[in-house]
């Protein structure tokens, strides 16, 4: 029972993080100095906010966890009537 509860907490924590717009990033510095590659749950996203669209919350080497810099989950754009 205790192990099942731990698994539930971990899985629902992961689901909440992804629904909130979080993602996993592998950062690569390309010749222009641009950081690339962010994997999220969303196939299409609303327009990026002014400034960087994703900010790192945890970084370990080239990998990390990211959230939208304006802390506004992408699905809110869809709920507001956007055509994303």
N, C-alpha and C positions, 0 to 999 in steps of 0.2 A: 504494500500500500504506500509506503513512504517513497519508494523509488518511482512509482507511478505519479505521485504528486510532484516530485522534482522534474520528471519529464514533461508534465503538463505545464509547469511554470516556465521551463526553458522554451518549449514550443510556442506557447502563447506570447511570451516576451519577444521572440523572433518575429511572430506574425504582427504584433503591435508595432514593432520597429519598422517593418517593411510597409505596412499600411500608412504609417505616419510620414512616409516619403524617404525613409532611410535606405541606404544602399551600401554595397561593398565596393571599395575602390582599390585599383592597382594603379599606382602612380608611376608614370614613365615620363622622363624629361626628353622631349623630342627636340630636334635642332633649333626650333624657334623658341624653346623654353616653355612650351605649353604642356600642362599636365593633362593626361588623358585616361580614359577607361573608367567608367562608373557603371556598375550593374544595379538596376533597380527593378522593382516589381512592375513598374508602369511602362507600357509599350510606347505611348506618346505622352508628352508632358506639356503643361501650359508654358507660355513664354517665360524665360528666365527673369528673375527679379534684377533690379539694378545691382551691379556688382557681381561677385561670383555666385553661381546658382547653388553650389554645394560647398559646405564647410566641413572640414574634418573634425570629428569628435574624439576619435581614437586613431592613432597611427603607430604601426609597428613595421619598421622598415619601409618597403614599397607598398604595403597593404594597409588598409584601414577601414573604418566605418565613417560614413558621411550622412549628414542630414541637410535638408534645404536651409540655406542661410537665413531666410525669413521665417523659418519654423512654420511654414504654411504647407500642409500636405497637398500634393498635386490634385487629389480628388476633389478638393474644395473648388477648384476652377471649373470642374465639370458640374458640380452642384449649383454653381452660380450661373450656369447657362452657357459656359464657354463651349466651343466646338473642338475640343482637343481629342 
